[in-house]
Structures are given as C-alpha cells and as structure tokens.
C-alpha cells in the first residue's frame, strides 16, 4: 500500500477526527483555514480516495457525503506491514521498530500480543 499523498492525508485526517460524514465543501472550507486549496481540487482528490477504497460516499440532495471506509489505525497498520515487507529480514526490522518504542507502547504491544494469543486459543 502506498502512503497517502499530502492532500489525501489532510482529507482523511479531518474525516477521521470529525468521526462523521462530511461534504467536500466542509472539508475544503476547513483546509482553507490553514492554507488555500480549490474546491475542485478537494473534490477530485475525494473522488480518487473513493476509487482507492478509502472513502465511502453517499448522495445527500445534490452533494456527495464522504465517510472513511477504514480507520486511521487500519491505515497505520498497513503502513507498518509495508515497512516490514521492504526488509529482507523482517525479524530484524521488527526488532529495530520495537527498540524505538516507548515503555507505554511496549506495554500496549505486549497486551495486544496476549490478546491475539488468547483469541487464537479460543
């Protein structure tokens, strides 16, 4: 999976943060509070995200309303999986990744591994 482009990431970030469906106009207006972007540009990129499977859209009156098809966490997990896939030695790459984690992140990883272990036994 390729990383999201800059504007793709901005659009997804807003939709993930808002946790509600939104129109291109809402997204565009919010982005324009920090930098200028054309409505048609946001509309085009939202359409691309829909085609890529990152957004679901439904028609409300005359406008498309967009909702993320996948969570921010699913995106992060896919990026990590791709990162591991680049290495010829996945174990070494994973070790490097874990060594850079905080104590809280290591504890969360341990808990996740325990949960996966108990789910596999069930």
PABARO-295318 format. One line per field, with one value per residue: residue in three letters; residue number from 1; x, y, z of N, C-alpha, C in turn. Coordinates in Angstrom, 1 decimal, decimal comma. Example, Ala and Ser with C-alpha at 12.3 -4.5 7.8 and 13.67 -1.06 7.14 Angstrom:
2
res <- c(ALA|SER)
n <- c(1|2)
n_c1 <- c(13,2|12,8)
n_c2 <- c(-5,7|-2,2)
n_c3 <- c(7,8|7,1)
ca_c1 <- c(12,3|13,7)
ca_c2 <- c(-4,5|-1,1)
ca_c3 <- c(7,8|7,1)
c_c1 <- c(13,2|12,9)
c_c2 <- c(-3,3|0,0)
c_c3 <- c(7,8|7,9)
END
This chain:
122
res <- c(UNK|UNK|UNK|UNK|UNK|UNK|UNK|UNK|UNK|UNK|UNK|UNK|UNK|UNK|UNK|UNK|UNK|UNK|UNK|UNK|UNK|UNK|UNK|UNK|UNK|UNK|UNK|UNK|UNK|UNK|UNK|UNK|UNK|UNK|UNK|UNK|UNK|UNK|UNK|UNK|UNK|UNK|UNK|UNK|UNK|UNK|UNK|UNK|UNK|UNK|UNK|UNK|UNK|UNK|UNK|UNK|UNK|UNK|UNK|UNK|UNK|UNK|UNK|UNK|UNK|UNK|UNK|UNK|UNK|UNK|UNK|UNK|UNK|UNK|UNK|UNK|UNK|UNK|UNK|UNK|UNK|UNK|UNK|UNK|UNK|UNK|UNK|UNK|UNK|UNK|UNK|UNK|UNK|UNK|UNK|UNK|UNK|UNK|UNK|UNK|UNK|UNK|UNK|UNK|UNK|UNK|UNK|UNK|UNK|UNK|UNK|UNK|UNK|UNK|UNK|UNK|UNK|UNK|UNK|UNK|UNK|UNK)
n <- c(1|2|3|4|5|6|7|8|9|10|11|12|13|14|15|16|17|18|19|20|21|22|23|24|25|26|27|28|29|30|31|32|33|34|35|36|37|38|39|40|41|42|43|44|45|46|47|48|49|50|51|52|53|54|55|56|57|58|59|60|61|62|63|64|65|66|67|68|69|70|71|72|73|74|75|76|77|78|79|80|81|82|83|84|85|86|87|88|89|90|91|92|93|94|95|96|97|98|99|100|101|102|103|104|105|106|107|108|109|110|111|112|113|114|115|116|117|118|119|120|121|122)
n_c1 <- c(0,8|0,6|1,7|-0,6|-1,1|-0,2|-2,5|-4,5|-4,0|-4,6|-7,4|-8,3|-7,5|-9,1|-11,7|-11,4|-10,9|-13,2|-15,1|-17,6|-19,8|-19,0|-19,2|-17,6|-17,4|-17,4|-14,9|-13,1|-13,5|-12,5|-9,8|-9,0|-8,8|-6,3|-4,6|-4,6|-6,8|-8,4|-11,8|-12,5|-10,2|-10,1|-12,5|-11,8|-9,7|-11,0|-12,7|-10,8|-9,8|-12,1|-12,3|-10,0|-10,8|-10,7|-12,6|-16,1|-19,0|-22,1|-25,1|-26,5|-29,1|-28,0|-25,3|-22,3|-21,6|-19,0|-17,4|-15,0|-13,7|-12,1|-10,3|-8,2|-6,3|-6,2|-5,0|-2,5|-1,6|-1,4|0,6|2,8|3,0|3,7|6,2|7,6|7,6|9,5|12,0|14,5|15,0|12,7|12,4|14,6|14,0|11,6|12,5|14,2|12,2|10,7|12,6|12,6|10,4|8,3|8,1|5,4|4,2|5,4|4,3|1,6|1,9|2,7|0,3|-1,5|-0,3|-0,8|-3,6|-4,0|-3,0|-4,7|-7,1|-6,5|-6,4|-9,0)
n_c2 <- c(-1,2|2,2|5,2|7,8|10,7|14,2|16,0|14,0|12,8|15,0|15,3|12,8|12,9|14,9|13,7|11,4|12,6|14,1|12,1|11,7|11,8|14,0|16,7|17,7|20,4|21,2|20,0|21,3|24,0|23,8|23,1|25,4|27,2|27,0|26,9|27,8|26,1|24,8|24,2|22,4|20,9|19,6|18,1|16,4|14,9|13,7|12,1|10,4|9,1|7,8|6,0|4,5|3,1|4,2|6,0|6,1|7,0|8,7|9,9|13,0|14,9|17,1|16,7|14,9|12,9|12,1|9,4|7,8|4,7|3,0|2,7|5,1|3,7|1,3|2,1|3,0|0,5|-0,9|0,6|0,0|-2,8|-2,7|-1,5|-3,4|-5,3|-4,4|-5,0|-7,5|-9,0|-9,5|-10,0|-8,6|-6,0|-5,6|-5,8|-3,5|-1,6|-2,0|-1,4|1,3|2,1|3,6|2,9|2,7|2,1|-0,3|-1,8|-1,8|-3,2|-5,7|-6,4|-6,5|-8,6|-10,7|-10,7|-11,5|-14,1|-15,3|-15,2|-16,8|-19,3|-19,7)
n_c3 <- c(0,0|-0,9|0,6|1,7|-0,3|0,3|0,3|0,2|2,7|4,4|4,0|4,8|7,5|8,6|8,3|9,8|12,3|12,7|12,8|11,5|8,7|5,9|3,7|0,6|0,5|3,2|4,1|2,4|3,1|5,7|5,4|4,0|6,1|7,0|4,8|1,3|-0,9|-3,8|-4,3|-6,3|-6,5|-4,0|-4,4|-6,5|-5,4|-3,3|-4,8|-5,9|-3,6|-2,9|-5,1|-4,6|-2,4|0,1|1,0|1,5|-0,2|-0,2|-1,7|-0,8|-1,2|-3,5|-3,2|-2,7|0,2|2,3|4,0|6,0|4,9|6,1|9,2|10,9|12,3|11,0|8,6|9,6|10,5|8,0|6,8|8,5|8,0|5,4|5,6|7,1|5,1|3,2|4,1|4,0|6,1|8,2|10,9|12,1|11,3|12,6|15,2|15,3|15,1|17,4|19,4|19,2|20,5|23,1|26,7|27,3|24,8|24,3|26,4|25,5|23,2|24,2|25,5|23,4|22,0|23,8|23,8|21,2|21,3|23,1|21,7|19,6|20,8|21,5)
ca_c1 <- c(0,0|1,3|1,3|-1,5|-0,4|-0,4|-3,9|-5,3|-3,8|-5,4|-8,8|-8,6|-7,3|-10,3|-12,8|-11,1|-11,0|-14,6|-15,9|-18,9|-19,8|-18,8|-19,2|-16,3|-17,4|-16,9|-13,5|-12,4|-13,6|-11,7|-8,5|-8,8|-8,5|-4,8|-3,9|-5,6|-7,0|-9,6|-12,9|-12,4|-9,1|-10,6|-13,5|-11,1|-8,9|-12,0|-13,1|-9,7|-9,8|-13,3|-11,9|-9,0|-11,4|-10,5|-13,8|-17,4|-19,8|-23,5|-25,6|-27,5|-29,6|-27,1|-23,9|-21,7|-21,1|-17,9|-17,1|-13,9|-14,1|-11,1|-9,9|-6,8|-5,5|-6,0|-4,1|-1,2|-1,2|-1,0|1,9|3,8|3,1|4,5|7,5|8,3|7,8|10,6|13,2|14,7|15,0|11,5|12,6|15,5|13,3|10,7|13,3|14,5|11,0|10,3|13,6|12,3|9,1|8,3|7,6|3,9|4,0|5,8|3,2|0,5|2,2|2,6|-1,1|-2,0|0,1|-1,5|-4,9|-4,0|-2,7|-5,9|-8,1|-6,2|-6,7|-10,5)
ca_c2 <- c(0,0|3,4|6,2|8,8|12,0|15,3|16,4|12,8|12,7|16,1|15,0|11,6|13,3|15,6|12,8|10,5|13,4|14,5|10,9|11,9|12,1|15,4|17,1|18,3|21,9|21,2|19,7|22,4|25,2|23,6|23,2|26,8|28,0|26,9|27,2|27,9|25,0|25,0|23,3|21,4|20,0|18,7|17,2|15,5|14,0|12,9|11,1|9,4|8,4|6,8|5,0|3,7|2,4|4,8|6,7|5,7|8,2|8,6|11,2|13,7|16,0|17,3|16,6|13,6|13,0|11,1|8,7|6,9|3,2|2,3|3,6|5,6|2,6|0,3|2,8|2,9|-0,9|-1,2|1,2|-0,8|-4,0|-2,4|-1,2|-4,7|-6,0|-3,8|-5,6|-8,9|-9,7|-8,9|-10,0|-7,5|-4,8|-5,5|-5,5|-2,1|-0,8|-2,1|-0,7|2,7|2,4|4,0|1,9|2,6|1,4|-1,7|-2,5|-1,9|-4,3|-6,9|-6,6|-6,9|-10,0|-11,6|-10,8|-12,3|-15,4|-15,9|-15,3|-17,9|-20,5|-19,8)
ca_c3 <- c(0,0|-0,9|1,6|1,2|-0,6|1,3|0,4|0,6|4,2|5,1|3,9|5,7|8,9|9,0|8,4|11,0|13,5|12,9|13,1|11,0|7,3|5,6|2,2|0,1|0,9|4,6|4,1|1,7|4,0|6,9|4,9|3,7|7,3|7,2|3,5|0,2|-1,8|-4,6|-4,1|-7,3|-6,2|-2,9|-4,9|-7,3|-4,5|-2,6|-5,7|-6,0|-2,3|-3,1|-6,1|-4,0|-1,4|1,4|1,3|1,0|-0,5|-0,4|-2,2|0,0|-2,1|-4,7|-2,8|-2,1|1,6|2,4|5,3|5,9|4,7|7,0|10,3|11,0|12,9|9,9|7,7|10,3|10,5|6,7|6,6|9,2|7,3|4,2|6,1|7,3|3,8|2,5|4,7|3,7|7,4|8,9|12,3|12,4|11,1|13,7|16,4|15,2|15,3|18,8|20,2|19,2|21,2|24,5|27,6|27,2|23,6|24,5|27,2|24,7|22,3|25,0|25,7|22,1|21,7|24,7|23,3|19,9|21,7|23,7|20,7|18,7|21,5|21,6)
c_c1 <- c(0,9|0,8|0,3|-0,7|-0,8|-1,9|-4,8|-5,2|-4,6|-6,8|-9,1|-8,5|-8,5|-11,4|-12,6|-11,3|-12,5|-15,5|-17,4|-18,8|-19,6|-18,8|-17,8|-16,3|-16,9|-15,4|-12,7|-12,4|-12,6|-10,2|-8,1|-8,5|-7,0|-4,0|-4,9|-5,6|-8,3|-10,6|-12,8|-11,3|-9,5|-11,6|-12,8|-10,4|-9,9|-12,5|-12,1|-9,7|-11,0|-12,9|-10,9|-9,5|-11,2|-11,7|-15,0|-18,2|-21,2|-24,0|-26,7|-27,9|-28,7|-25,7|-23,5|-21,3|-20,2|-17,7|-15,9|-14,3|-13,2|-10,7|-8,5|-5,8|-5,2|-5,0|-2,7|-0,7|-0,7|0,4|3,0|4,0|4,0|6,0|8,3|8,5|9,0|11,9|13,3|14,7|13,9|11,7|13,5|14,8|12,3|11,4|13,7|13,3|10,6|11,3|13,3|11,0|9,3|7,9|6,1|3,5|4,3|4,8|2,0|0,7|2,1|1,1|-1,8|-1,6|-0,5|-2,9|-5,0|-3,8|-4,0|-7,0|-7,8|-6,5|-8,2|-11,1)
c_c2 <- c(1,2|4,4|7,2|10,0|13,0|15,7|15,2|12,7|13,8|15,8|13,9|12,0|14,0|14,6|11,9|11,3|13,7|13,3|11,1|12,1|13,6|15,6|17,6|19,8|22,0|21,0|20,8|23,6|25,0|23,7|24,6|27,7|28,0|27,2|27,2|26,6|25,2|23,9|22,1|20,4|19,1|17,7|16,1|14,5|13,2|11,8|10,0|8,5|7,4|5,7|4,0|2,9|3,0|5,6|6,0|6,9|7,9|10,0|11,7|14,9|16,1|17,0|15,2|13,9|11,8|10,7|7,8|5,4|2,4|3,3|4,1|4,5|1,5|0,8|2,7|1,4|-1,3|-0,6|0,4|-2,1|-3,8|-2,2|-2,5|-5,5|-5,6|-4,5|-7,1|-9,7|-9,0|-8,9|-8,9|-6,2|-4,6|-5,2|-4,0|-1,2|-0,8|-1,4|0,8|3,1|2,8|2,8|1,7|1,8|0,0|-2,5|-2,7|-3,1|-5,6|-7,3|-7,1|-8,3|-11,0|-11,8|-11,7|-13,8|-16,1|-16,0|-16,5|-19,3|-20,7|-20,5)
c_c3 <- c(0,0|0,2|0,9|0,8|0,4|1,4|0,7|2,2|4,9|5,1|4,8|7,1|9,4|9,2|9,6|12,3|13,8|13,3|12,7|9,5|7,0|4,1|1,8|0,5|2,3|4,8|3,5|2,6|5,2|6,5|4,6|4,9|7,6|5,9|2,4|-0,6|-2,5|-4,3|-5,1|-7,1|-5,1|-3,5|-5,7|-6,4|-3,7|-3,5|-5,9|-4,8|-2,3|-4,0|-5,5|-2,8|0,0|1,9|0,8|0,8|-0,7|-0,9|-1,2|-0,7|-3,3|-4,4|-2,4|-0,7|1,8|3,9|5,1|5,8|5,7|8,1|10,2|11,4|11,8|8,9|8,3|10,2|9,1|6,3|7,3|8,5|6,1|4,5|6,4|6,0|3,0|2,9|4,2|5,0|8,3|10,4|12,8|12,3|12,2|15,0|16,5|15,6|16,8|19,7|20,2|19,9|22,6|25,4|27,5|25,9|23,7|25,4|26,4|23,7|23,0|25,2|24,5|21,7|22,6|24,2|22,0|20,3|22,3|22,7|19,8|19,4|21,6|20,4)
END
